[in-house]
């Protein structure tokens, strides 16, 4: 199993949910309105820096990682959006 953390612009979260559904991802956790600073700029949800990010966590079978990554990349390329996906190996779910 793989734990994926996907960081998206908050205004792109619905597209990620559609991608999850298309690939059969049945469960995830979202942390909405995340603040931070990175390569895509400042995201503080303020008047000066109004954008925020949403962080999604999901655990999937290893064979699903590549199709999800390809779907994310295709969406980002087509819409000039930024998404980040980080993966970790999961040894056990209790």
Secondary structure, DSSP 8 states (H G I E B T S, - for coil): -EEEEEEEEGGGHHHHHHHHHHTT----EEEEEE-EEETTEEE-SSSSS---EEEEEEEE-GGGHHHHHHHHHHHHHHHT--EEEEEEE-----
